[in-house]
Amino acid sequence: MKYKLKMIKIPFLILLIFATFTSLAQKPEDYKHLLDKYKDKDYVVLDDKTTVEITSNKDKGVEIIKKENIRIYLTSDDAALFKKDRVRSSYFEKTLDIEAFALNKKGSRYKKSKVKDFETKETISNNVFYDDISVTNFEYEGLKKESIINLSYEVELTDPHLAISQIFGSNYPLLNKSLTVKVDNSIDIAISYFNMEQDDVLFTKEEGRNSTVYSWIQKDYDLIKLEPSSLSVRYFLPHVVVRIRSYIDSDGNAVNVLRDCLLYTSDAADDMQCV
């Protein structure tokens, strides 16, 4: 049974079904080479995919739905360390849906073990007067060396002033990372690059009659070594930031959101200050 806070959209359901069947079609032997290549690591992230849909909404003005899909291959005998997992939710990033399962090796094939129990609790901070963050905790069953963790969740960004960011760099083995943004053509967005050029990753843009799809993909990362005293990774790792500049409301009026930005070297607000 899938943890659900509201009905999910059909396209996302189709995506999850496709991802599930794709995972089940794989066999343990397909990943054997990773055990040798990363024998000194506990895990390898096979995929880290972020998909964002920005659409016009009569009541909200703009609706932003972000979907995350992560697949992790366990390469050591310390697989039990990954048994517990969690997803955070807040007023500005409301969790709508979570699906999690493990593919555990059984002979020459994988056996799927779905997570059925999800427990959501509010978090309380002693230093904050009001804290609206909640955490949904869950556990994967049967994890062992060569298991594959699959986590998909959907969140709503409730404020159009929230920028969408993706870092293309990692201090752990990562084979494939992507950001896909689908936006209605009535919504004006801006794209900013930090510590990178657009051509440093595989970038595509598909323009349709009603919407445009932007996609950034990078595969096979070189590992970045971080020190305890290292600055925030946004100071030196490549990343892309997508923000909404304006949109057209239900009355046909243009509504400004983040039209102009002053760039500066800081981790706050994804290295930019916008008005």
Disulfide bonds with the S-S distance in Angstrom:
Cys261-Cys274 1.98
